[in-house]
Amino acid sequence: MLQRILTGNILSMLKGLGIRVEQRVEVHIKHLEERPNVIFKGVKLYCANISFDSNVLLPQHVGLGKHASVGFGILTVTTINK
């Protein structure tokens, strides 16, 4: 389920940037480290550090998902496999 959510977040970001992709966007979660939940403006947010592979090249520090505008969902690129 989390892979589908992450795929949808990537597709939403691409659509917002006006980028259309012809191929299927794929995401594969490699590692999931759950973190303590956070309360933000009275809403309990699920927190985790997620390592994943995707066939989309994403920029460093892009925000994905809900609350990205306030610092949640920040992507840190660690390696690029060629």
N, C-alpha and C positions, 0 to 999 in steps of 0.2 A: 504494500500500500504506500509506503514512504517513497519508493522508487517512482510510482505513478505521480505522487504529489510533486516531487522534485522535477520530473519531466514536465509537468504542467506549468510549474514556476518558470522553467527555462523557456518554454514556448510562449508564455505570457510576456516575459522580458523581451524576447525577440520580436513579438508582435508590436509591443510598445515602441520599439526602436525602428519599426518599419522594415524589419528583415524577414523575408519569406524563405523558408527552407523547403527544398524538394525531397530530401531524404527523411526517413523516420529518425526522430531524436531518441537516442538510447541512453539510459542511465543505469549503472550497476553499482550498488552500494558495496564497498569493500569492508568498511569498519564503522561501527556505531558505538559511540561512548555517550551514554545518557548522563546529563548534568542535572543538578537540582532545578526544579521548576522556578519560574520567576513570576511575580505579580507585577503587571504593568497596567496602570490606570484601572485597577480593579479586575483585570482579566488575568487568569492563570495561563501562562505560556509554557508549553513543553520546550525544553532546551536539550540540545545534544550536539556533540561534535561528530560530524559525518564525513568519512572519506569515501569518495566515489569517483568512478570513471564515466566519461561521457564522450560521445562522438562529436560534440560541439566544443569548440575552443572558446572558453569563457575568460573574460579579463579579470585580472587581480582586483580584489576588493569590491566586486559587483555585489549588490544586495539582491537576494532572491527571497520570495515569499512574503508573507504578511509581516508588517512592522519593519520592513527593510529600511524604510525612510528614517527610522529612529535607532538604527544600529544593529538590528537583529538580521540574521541570514547572510552575514558577510562571508564571501568566498575568499579563501586564501589558497592560491595555486602553489603547490609544493613541487610537483614534477610534471613534465610533459613527456609522454612516451611517443617516440616517432616510429 
